[in-house]
Amino acid sequence: MDHSTPNLIDLSTTKNSRSIISKFTFNTKEEALNRSENLMYNKRQQIHEGYYKEVADAILKYNHVLLFGPTNAKTELHNYLNANLHFKDVKIDIESADKMTDNEKDAFVKNHFENIH
């Protein structure tokens, strides 16, 4: 995952993933920069909050989740989930990973869950 596109991979389905697109686009950033740096920071925080909520809503139905990727978005999402009591019974693992193809992501997730059982 990164700050723009998480891949939600469910190993129990034949269709392994879907994407959610962040609303923090280049145009949004440019518009906020033109107004002020402080406004851009606040706008970015609001959009990230909405992004994490959207991802959180999608993973709420799972009892074990792996967050991985090359950026700190996985840690930020983990902190967001830990602050929400709805996720107190969800086991959340975090791993760093380089950019991957969709097939590599599927294999990474499958390998992670096979090695913990």
Secondary structure, 3 states (H helix, E strand, C coil): CCCCCCEEECCCCCCCEEECCCCCCHHHHHHHHHHCHHHHHHHHHHHHHHHHHHHHHHHCCCCEEEEEECCCHHHHHHHHHHCCHHHCCCEEEEEECCCCCHHHHHHHHHHHHHHHC
